[in-house]
Amino acid sequence: MPTPLIEFKKVTKAFDDHTVLDSVDLSIYEGEVSTIIGKSGVGKSVLLKHIIGLLQPDAGEVLLRGDPIHKHNGSKGPPHMEHISYMFQNNALFDALSVYDNVALPLRYTTRMKAPEIDAKVMERIRQTELDHVAGKYPAELSGGMQKRAALARALVTDPEIVLFDEPTTGQDPIRRNAILSMIAEYQRRLGFTAVLISHDLPDVFFISNRILVLDAGKIIFQGPPEAFDDFDHPFRYEFIHSLESLQEELTGLYTRRHFKVRYQTELQGNPQFETYAVVVFTLDNLNAIQVELGHTAGQELLRAIGSFISKHFSDVGGFSTRYGLDQFTTVLPYSDVQEATSLTEKFVEDFMANGIPELQKIVATEFSCQDAVSIVMSAGTAQGKPDIEIDAIIERAKTKQTKILEFSARCIGR
């Protein structure tokens, strides 16, 4: 295991008689997306403020690259802090400054960049966060979602090494929420920063996170990959999941991955009447390119439409589907085999060409603008499963067999 980039060792923090962090141990690794989840008021924001140095532990220590953060408090601040950005839960935008000036602020006060360099960097982030049409407006003139994106643009404008996100999607609808998370994931891949999020957005954060950390009753009771959380046997998991996660994912209306697996385990796994079943994995191959051209909101709109179409088509033949990743959907076909699944997928393509493509064309043409026609590419792969084989293994097998099933151009409104 690599050395943690950020490490808490027996960190305790109390306010008056209330202990918020109780001998907390945790590890965050470089180049990953780590998400801290927990009930409201348990101290998740307190954790982030220890990382940035706004709070000091009463006991224990917080290490950054093995160096204690709090011992360096002084005129120059902790080491490496110039490479850390913090996106506050309430955005912390300056009301008297425009969107442009809010985003430019860190560059003007922490770098020696010339005005043309600052302008180029600021406008790049503003365009990427779909705010170019409101760059001259003030925070009070923006919707809550736009304010959130302005704060995100400011957090990313310095090309930070570490970005701390305190509830980055609070108050957003499913499309905007997933657009923001997708944006974070894309920038994290592109720029290589380490992201630490606080979020309640299950299951959405599972698609972008390398590690999940659970804070409960002052302690970290779980830290590991998202897929391991499904097997985390603790009362917190059942209470928290049931309080936040509905039967269907809000973005697409499909089964969440957890309920998808529950249905699989209930209906198929260990059931002797199901000798075989088939799995089909669909991928929107060029989601990143679509988001670059149309924006992240457009990408999520298209994903929702595709997911809904997949669900409707295959539920009519007894299948059930889930969103399996940022750009992937998985369908299970009980009582089926690869040959039948392939035939059903071919019928899906015919149906999609007749009804799905016009719907996507309508979404793009009505809602978004771009220079040229936007290419949309989908692939699919099938695999056969048995009840005694884990569903994840079958899905991975289907992914290795994916081939292109659709490619078409969506025309949008010229700028």
PESULWO-V273235 format. One record per residue. N is the residue number from 1. SS is DSSP state (h for helix, s for strand, l for the rest). PHI is phi as a letter, one per 40 degrees, with the letter a starting at -180 (999 if undefined). NEAR is the number of other C-alpha atoms within 12 Angstrom. Layout:
n->N ss->SS phi->PHI near->NEAR
n->N ss->SS phi->PHI near->NEAR
This chain:
n->1 ss->l phi->999 near->8
n->2 ss->l phi->c near->12
n->3 ss->l phi->c near->14
n->4 ss->l phi->c near->24
n->5 ss->l phi->c near->31
n->6 ss->s phi->b near->36
n->7 ss->s phi->a near->29
n->8 ss->s phi->b near->37
n->9 ss->s phi->b near->28
n->10 ss->s phi->f near->23
n->11 ss->s phi->c near->33
n->12 ss->s phi->b near->30
n->13 ss->s phi->a near->32
n->14 ss->s phi->b near->21
n->15 ss->s phi->b near->16
n->16 ss->l phi->f near->8
n->17 ss->l phi->c near->7
n->18 ss->s phi->b near->15
n->19 ss->s phi->c near->24
n->20 ss->s phi->c near->28
n->21 ss->s phi->b near->37
n->22 ss->s phi->b near->31
n->23 ss->s phi->f near->26
n->24 ss->s phi->c near->37
n->25 ss->s phi->b near->30
n->26 ss->s phi->a near->36
n->27 ss->s phi->b near->35
n->28 ss->s phi->b near->40
n->29 ss->l phi->b near->31
n->30 ss->l phi->c near->27
n->31 ss->l phi->g near->28
n->32 ss->l phi->b near->34
n->33 ss->s phi->b near->40
n->34 ss->s phi->b near->43
n->35 ss->s phi->b near->48
n->36 ss->s phi->c near->47
n->37 ss->s phi->b near->43
n->38 ss->l phi->i near->36
n->39 ss->l phi->c near->25
n->40 ss->l phi->c near->20
n->41 ss->l phi->g near->19
n->42 ss->l phi->c near->26
n->43 ss->l phi->h near->33
n->44 ss->h phi->c near->38
n->45 ss->h phi->c near->36
n->46 ss->h phi->c near->33
n->47 ss->h phi->d near->46
n->48 ss->h phi->c near->39
n->49 ss->h phi->c near->29
n->50 ss->h phi->c near->36
n->51 ss->h phi->c near->42
n->52 ss->h phi->c near->37
n->53 ss->l phi->g near->31
n->54 ss->l phi->c near->19
n->55 ss->l phi->b near->26
n->56 ss->l phi->b near->31
n->57 ss->l phi->c near->34
n->58 ss->l phi->c near->23
n->59 ss->s phi->a near->22
n->60 ss->s phi->g near->25
n->61 ss->s phi->a near->32
n->62 ss->s phi->b near->41
n->63 ss->s phi->b near->35
n->64 ss->s phi->b near->34
n->65 ss->l phi->f near->24
n->66 ss->l phi->g near->20
n->67 ss->s phi->b near->21
n->68 ss->s phi->c near->28
n->69 ss->l phi->c near->33
n->70 ss->h phi->c near->29
n->71 ss->h phi->c near->20
n->72 ss->h phi->c near->21
n->73 ss->l phi->d near->18
n->74 ss->l phi->i near->12
n->75 ss->l phi->c near->7
n->76 ss->l phi->c near->11
n->77 ss->l phi->g near->18
n->78 ss->l phi->c near->27
n->79 ss->l phi->c near->24
n->80 ss->l phi->g near->25
n->81 ss->h phi->c near->27
n->82 ss->h phi->c near->23
n->83 ss->h phi->b near->26
n->84 ss->s phi->b near->33
n->85 ss->s phi->b near->36
n->86 ss->s phi->b near->42
n->87 ss->s phi->b near->39
n->88 ss->l phi->c near->30
n->89 ss->l phi->c near->28
n->90 ss->l phi->c near->25
n->91 ss->l phi->g near->32
n->92 ss->l phi->f near->23
n->93 ss->l phi->c near->34
n->94 ss->l phi->c near->23
n->95 ss->l phi->c near->17
n->96 ss->l phi->c near->16
n->97 ss->l phi->b near->21
n->98 ss->s phi->c near->28
n->99 ss->h phi->d near->41
n->100 ss->h phi->d near->39
n->101 ss->h phi->c near->32
n->102 ss->h phi->c near->36
n->103 ss->h phi->c near->46
n->104 ss->h phi->c near->39
n->105 ss->h phi->d near->30
n->106 ss->h phi->c near->31
n->107 ss->h phi->c near->30
n->108 ss->h phi->c near->24
n->109 ss->h phi->b near->16
n->110 ss->h phi->b near->17
n->111 ss->l phi->b near->18
n->112 ss->l phi->b near->13
n->113 ss->l phi->c near->19
n->114 ss->l phi->c near->14
n->115 ss->h phi->d near->15
n->116 ss->h phi->c near->14
n->117 ss->h phi->c near->18
n->118 ss->h phi->c near->26
n->119 ss->h phi->d near->23
n->120 ss->h phi->c near->19
n->121 ss->h phi->c near->28
n->122 ss->h phi->c near->37
n->123 ss->h phi->c near->31
n->124 ss->h phi->c near->26
n->125 ss->h phi->c near->34
n->126 ss->h phi->c near->36
n->127 ss->h phi->c near->30
n->128 ss->h phi->c near->33
n->129 ss->l phi->c near->44
n->130 ss->l phi->g near->35
n->131 ss->l phi->b near->36
n->132 ss->h phi->c near->24
n->133 ss->h phi->c near->16
n->134 ss->h phi->b near->25
n->135 ss->l phi->d near->32
n->136 ss->l phi->c near->22
n->137 ss->l phi->c near->24
n->138 ss->s phi->b near->24
n->139 ss->h phi->d near->32
n->140 ss->h phi->c near->19
n->141 ss->h phi->c near->18
n->142 ss->l phi->b near->23
n->143 ss->l phi->c near->18
n->144 ss->h phi->d near->24
n->145 ss->h phi->c near->32
n->146 ss->h phi->c near->35
n->147 ss->h phi->c near->42
n->148 ss->h phi->c near->39
n->149 ss->h phi->c near->48
n->150 ss->h phi->c near->49
n->151 ss->h phi->c near->45
n->152 ss->h phi->c near->47
n->153 ss->h phi->d near->46
n->154 ss->h phi->c near->42
n->155 ss->h phi->c near->42
n->156 ss->h phi->c near->45
n->157 ss->l phi->c near->43
n->158 ss->l phi->c near->35
n->159 ss->l phi->f near->29
n->160 ss->l phi->c near->29
n->161 ss->l phi->c near->29
n->162 ss->s phi->b near->40
n->163 ss->s phi->b near->44
n->164 ss->s phi->b near->44
n->165 ss->s phi->b near->41
n->166 ss->s phi->c near->35
n->167 ss->l phi->f near->35
n->168 ss->l phi->c near->45
n->169 ss->l phi->b near->40
n->170 ss->l phi->d near->28
n->171 ss->l phi->g near->23
n->172 ss->l phi->c near->26
n->173 ss->l phi->c near->19
n->174 ss->h phi->d near->28
n->175 ss->h phi->c near->30
n->176 ss->h phi->c near->34
n->177 ss->h phi->c near->35
n->178 ss->h phi->c near->42
n->179 ss->h phi->c near->42
n->180 ss->h phi->c near->43
n->181 ss->h phi->c near->44
n->182 ss->h phi->c near->40
n->183 ss->h phi->c near->37
n->184 ss->h phi->d near->42
n->185 ss->h phi->c near->35
n->186 ss->h phi->c near->31
n->187 ss->h phi->c near->36
n->188 ss->h phi->c near->30
n->189 ss->h phi->c near->20
n->190 ss->h phi->c near->15
n->191 ss->h phi->c near->22
n->192 ss->l phi->g near->21
n->193 ss->l phi->c near->31
n->194 ss->s phi->c near->38
n->195 ss->s phi->b near->46
n->196 ss->s phi->b near->48
n->197 ss->s phi->b near->45
n->198 ss->s phi->b near->43
n->199 ss->l phi->a near->37
n->200 ss->l phi->b near->31
n->201 ss->l phi->c near->38
n->202 ss->l phi->c near->39
n->203 ss->l phi->c near->44
n->204 ss->h phi->d near->37
n->205 ss->h phi->c near->40
n->206 ss->h phi->c near->38
n->207 ss->h phi->c near->32
n->208 ss->l phi->b near->38
n->209 ss->l phi->c near->42
n->210 ss->l phi->c near->31
n->211 ss->s phi->b near->33
n->212 ss->s phi->b near->41
n->213 ss->s phi->b near->38
n->214 ss->s phi->b near->39
n->215 ss->s phi->b near->36
n->216 ss->s phi->a near->30
n->217 ss->l phi->f near->22
n->218 ss->l phi->g near->28
n->219 ss->s phi->b near->31
n->220 ss->s phi->c near->33
n->221 ss->s phi->c near->27
n->222 ss->s phi->a near->30
n->223 ss->s phi->a near->29
n->224 ss->s phi->i near->28
n->225 ss->l phi->c near->26
n->226 ss->h phi->d near->31
n->227 ss->h phi->c near->24
n->228 ss->h phi->c near->18
n->229 ss->h phi->c near->30
n->230 ss->l phi->c near->23
n->231 ss->l phi->b near->15
n->232 ss->l phi->c near->21
n->233 ss->l phi->c near->13
n->234 ss->l phi->a near->16
n->235 ss->h phi->d near->12
n->236 ss->h phi->d near->23
n->237 ss->h phi->d near->28
n->238 ss->h phi->c near->17
n->239 ss->h phi->c near->15
n->240 ss->h phi->c near->24
n->241 ss->h phi->c near->27
n->242 ss->h phi->c near->17
n->243 ss->h phi->c near->17
n->244 ss->h phi->b near->25
n->245 ss->l phi->b near->24
n->246 ss->l phi->c near->21
n->247 ss->l phi->c near->24
n->248 ss->s phi->b near->26
n->249 ss->l phi->c near->30
n->250 ss->l phi->c near->29
n->251 ss->l phi->c near->35
n->252 ss->l phi->b near->36
n->253 ss->l phi->g near->28
n->254 ss->l phi->c near->36
n->255 ss->s phi->d near->35
n->256 ss->l phi->c near->33
n->257 ss->h phi->c near->37
n->258 ss->h phi->c near->35
n->259 ss->h phi->c near->27
n->260 ss->h phi->d near->30
n->261 ss->h phi->c near->30
n->262 ss->h phi->c near->19
n->263 ss->h phi->c near->22
n->264 ss->h phi->d near->35
n->265 ss->h phi->c near->22
n->266 ss->h phi->c near->14
n->267 ss->h phi->c near->23
n->268 ss->l phi->b near->31
n->269 ss->l phi->c near->24
n->270 ss->l phi->g near->17
n->271 ss->l phi->c near->19
n->272 ss->l phi->c near->14
n->273 ss->l phi->c near->14
n->274 ss->l phi->c near->24
n->275 ss->l phi->c near->20
n->276 ss->l phi->a near->29
n->277 ss->s phi->a near->38
n->278 ss->s phi->b near->41
n->279 ss->s phi->b near->47
n->280 ss->s phi->b near->52
n->281 ss->s phi->b near->46
n->282 ss->s phi->b near->44
n->283 ss->s phi->b near->36
n->284 ss->s phi->c near->39
n->285 ss->l phi->c near->29
n->286 ss->l phi->b near->26
n->287 ss->h phi->d near->35
n->288 ss->h phi->d near->31
n->289 ss->h phi->c near->20
n->290 ss->h phi->c near->32
n->291 ss->h phi->c near->36
n->292 ss->h phi->c near->26
n->293 ss->h phi->c near->31
n->294 ss->h phi->b near->39
n->295 ss->l phi->h near->35
n->296 ss->h phi->c near->37
n->297 ss->h phi->c near->40
n->298 ss->h phi->c near->39
n->299 ss->h phi->d near->40
n->300 ss->h phi->c near->37
n->301 ss->h phi->c near->36
n->302 ss->h phi->c near->42
n->303 ss->h phi->d near->45
n->304 ss->h phi->c near->36
n->305 ss->h phi->c near->32
n->306 ss->h phi->c near->44
n->307 ss->h phi->c near->42
n->308 ss->h phi->c near->31
n->309 ss->h phi->c near->34
n->310 ss->h phi->c near->43
n->311 ss->h phi->c near->32
n->312 ss->h phi->c near->26
n->313 ss->h phi->c near->28
n->314 ss->h phi->c near->33
n->315 ss->h phi->c near->23
n->316 ss->l phi->c near->15
n->317 ss->l phi->b near->23
n->318 ss->l phi->g near->20
n->319 ss->l phi->c near->32
n->320 ss->s phi->b near->40
n->321 ss->s phi->b near->44
n->322 ss->s phi->a near->47
n->323 ss->s phi->c near->42
n->324 ss->s phi->c near->39
n->325 ss->s phi->a near->32
n->326 ss->l phi->d near->38
n->327 ss->l phi->b near->36
n->328 ss->s phi->b near->35
n->329 ss->s phi->b near->44
n->330 ss->s phi->b near->45
n->331 ss->s phi->b near->48
n->332 ss->s phi->b near->50
n->333 ss->s phi->b near->40
n->334 ss->s phi->c near->34
n->335 ss->l phi->g near->27
n->336 ss->l phi->b near->29
n->337 ss->l phi->b near->24
n->338 ss->h phi->c near->28
n->339 ss->h phi->c near->21
n->340 ss->h phi->c near->23
n->341 ss->h phi->c near->34
n->342 ss->h phi->c near->28
n->343 ss->h phi->c near->19
n->344 ss->h phi->c near->33
n->345 ss->h phi->c near->36
n->346 ss->h phi->c near->24
n->347 ss->h phi->c near->19
n->348 ss->h phi->c near->31
n->349 ss->h phi->c near->28
n->350 ss->h phi->c near->17
n->351 ss->h phi->c near->21
n->352 ss->h phi->c near->31
n->353 ss->h phi->c near->23
n->354 ss->h phi->c near->15
n->355 ss->h phi->b near->20
n->356 ss->h phi->c near->29
n->357 ss->h phi->c near->31
n->358 ss->h phi->d near->22
n->359 ss->h phi->c near->23
n->360 ss->h phi->c near->36
n->361 ss->h phi->d near->31
n->362 ss->h phi->c near->21
n->363 ss->h phi->d near->28
n->364 ss->h phi->c near->35
n->365 ss->h phi->c near->25
n->366 ss->h phi->c near->19
n->367 ss->h phi->b near->22
n->368 ss->l phi->b near->32
n->369 ss->s phi->b near->24
n->370 ss->l phi->a near->24
n->371 ss->l phi->c near->15
n->372 ss->l phi->b near->19
n->373 ss->l phi->c near->21
n->374 ss->s phi->b near->34
n->375 ss->s phi->c near->28
n->376 ss->s phi->b near->33
n->377 ss->s phi->b near->28
n->378 ss->s phi->b near->33
n->379 ss->s phi->b near->31
n->380 ss->s phi->a near->37
n->381 ss->s phi->a near->36
n->382 ss->s phi->b near->37
n->383 ss->s phi->a near->35
n->384 ss->s phi->b near->37
n->385 ss->s phi->b near->34
n->386 ss->l phi->b near->33
n->387 ss->l phi->d near->27
n->388 ss->l phi->c near->20
n->389 ss->l phi->b near->21
n->390 ss->l phi->c near->20
n->391 ss->h phi->c near->34
n->392 ss->h phi->c near->25
n->393 ss->h phi->c near->18
n->394 ss->h phi->c near->30
n->395 ss->h phi->c near->35
n->396 ss->h phi->c near->24
n->397 ss->h phi->c near->25
n->398 ss->h phi->c near->33
n->399 ss->h phi->c near->29
n->400 ss->h phi->c near->19
n->401 ss->l phi->b near->24
n->402 ss->l phi->c near->27
n->403 ss->s phi->b near->23
n->404 ss->s phi->c near->23
n->405 ss->s phi->b near->27
n->406 ss->s phi->a near->28
n->407 ss->s phi->a near->21
n->408 ss->s phi->a near->22
n->409 ss->s phi->b near->22
n->410 ss->s phi->b near->32
n->411 ss->l phi->c near->27
n->412 ss->l phi->b near->25
n->413 ss->s phi->c near->20
n->414 ss->l phi->c near->17
n->415 ss->l phi->c near->10
